[in-house]
Amino acid sequence: MTSEAVTFRPQRARKVAIGAAIAVVVVFTAVSFGLSGSTGSGDGVFQRGDQTAMIGLGLAFAAGILLFLRPRVDADAKGIRIRNVIGSYDLPWELVRAIRFERGVSFAGAELLDDELVTIVALQIVDKDYALAGVRALRELHAAHQAAAPTP
């Protein structure tokens, strides 16, 4: 069993998010340069500000996509810290009933004593062996804490 601190981040989602963010910036930048001059129908002319705004929109969308780099799970002998795309949880092991990763579910989860399930986005089914290793490590830390905890 392990009692060391562990950290896991999604693998495939990180690669996809970085690639998508780069692609969005490139496409919006290319479109902005295509906006120069008149529209051909005489209805209007795109200005330098329109081009800049288009690049700015591309950067804003890319920043939104890069939020998918945020998920992470850290755990040690004291507890588990879960950071999802939106929201974070800092849970001592005393509040955790089990670490779950069931068939047909995309993400692992921490089942709490009050029957709430906190999704762990950092451990995704698409990461296969990496996600399984993460779930096993979290379960080992949880089991080690339960074994060390005094029985009421």
C-alpha positions in Angstrom: 0.0 0.0 0.0 1.1 3.5 -0.7 1.0 6.4 1.8 2.7 8.9 -0.5 1.0 11.9 -2.0 -0.4 11.3 -5.5 -1.5 13.7 -8.2 -3.4 12.8 -11.4 -4.6 15.0 -14.3 -6.5 13.9 -17.3 -4.2 12.8 -20.2 -6.2 12.7 -23.4 -8.5 15.6 -22.6 -5.4 17.8 -22.0 -4.0 17.0 -25.4 -7.4 17.7 -27.1 -7.9 20.9 -25.2 -4.4 22.3 -26.1 -4.9 21.3 -29.8 -8.4 22.8 -30.0 -7.2 26.0 -28.3 -4.4 26.4 -30.8 -6.7 25.6 -33.7 -9.3 28.2 -32.6 -6.7 30.9 -32.4 -5.3 30.1 -35.8 -8.7 29.9 -37.4 -9.9 33.2 -35.9 -6.6 34.9 -36.8 -6.9 33.6 -40.4 -10.5 34.8 -40.6 -9.5 38.2 -39.3 -7.1 38.7 -42.1 -9.8 37.7 -44.5 -11.9 40.6 -43.3 -9.8 43.3 -44.9 -11.2 45.5 -47.6 -14.8 45.7 -48.8 -17.3 42.9 -48.7 -17.8 43.2 -52.5 -21.4 44.3 -52.4 -20.6 47.8 -51.3 -22.5 47.3 -48.0 -19.5 47.9 -45.7 -15.8 47.8 -45.1 -14.1 45.9 -42.3 -11.8 48.1 -40.2 -8.6 47.2 -38.4 -10.7 47.1 -35.2 -12.9 44.4 -36.6 -9.8 42.3 -37.3 -8.4 42.9 -33.8 -11.8 42.0 -32.3 -11.9 38.7 -34.3 -8.4 37.8 -32.9 -9.6 38.8 -29.4 -12.6 36.5 -29.8 -10.3 33.7 -30.8 -8.2 34.2 -27.8 -11.2 34.4 -25.5 -12.6 31.1 -26.9 -9.2 29.5 -26.5 -9.0 30.6 -22.9 -12.4 29.0 -22.3 -11.2 25.8 -23.9 -8.1 25.8 -21.7 -10.3 25.6 -18.6 -10.4 21.9 -19.4 -6.7 21.8 -18.3 -7.8 22.6 -14.8 -9.0 19.2 -13.5 -6.7 17.6 -11.1 -6.8 15.3 -8.1 -4.3 15.3 -5.2 -4.4 12.9 -2.3 -2.3 12.0 0.6 -2.7 10.4 4.0 -4.8 13.2 5.3 -7.4 13.6 2.5 -8.2 14.2 -1.2 -8.3 17.5 -3.1 -10.5 17.4 -6.2 -10.3 20.3 -8.7 -12.8 20.0 -11.6 -13.4 22.4 -14.5 -15.7 24.4 -12.2 -15.5 23.9 -8.5 -13.0 22.4 -6.1 -13.3 20.1 -3.0 -10.9 19.6 -0.2 -12.1 16.4 1.7 -10.6 14.7 4.6 -10.7 10.9 4.3 -13.1 10.8 7.2 -15.9 12.2 4.9 -15.2 9.7 2.1 -17.0 6.4 2.0 -15.5 5.0 -1.2 -13.8 5.9 -4.4 -16.0 4.7 -7.3 -15.4 4.0 -11.0 -18.3 2.0 -12.3 -19.0 0.6 -15.7 -20.7 3.0 -18.1 -19.5 6.1 -16.2 -17.1 8.5 -17.8 -15.4 9.8 -14.6 -14.4 8.4 -11.2 -16.1 9.7 -8.1 -15.7 10.1 -4.4 -18.8 8.8 -2.6 -19.2 10.8 0.6 -20.8 9.6 3.9 -24.0 11.7 3.2 -24.5 9.7 -0.1 -23.3 12.6 -2.2 -21.0 11.7 -5.2 -18.3 14.2 -6.1 -17.1 13.6 -9.6 -13.3 13.4 -10.2 -12.9 14.7 -13.7 -9.2 14.1 -13.6 -9.8 10.4 -13.8 -11.6 9.7 -17.1 -12.5 6.4 -18.8 -10.7 7.6 -22.0 -7.4 7.5 -20.1 -7.9 3.7 -19.5 -4.9 2.3 -17.6 -3.8 5.7 -16.3 -7.3 6.3 -14.8 -7.4 2.8 -13.3 -4.0 3.4 -11.7 -5.3 6.6 -10.3 -8.4 5.0 -8.8 -6.3 2.2 -7.3 -3.9 4.7 -5.7 -6.8 6.7 -4.2 -8.4 3.5 -2.9 -5.1 2.5 -1.3 -4.8 5.8 0.4 -8.4 5.6 1.6 -8.0 2.0 2.8 -4.7 3.0 4.6 -6.6 5.8 6.4 -9.4 3.6 7.4 -7.0 0.9 8.8 -5.2 3.5 10.8 -8.4 5.2 12.1 -9.7 4.1 15.5 -12.8 2.0 15.5 -15.7 3.6 17.4 
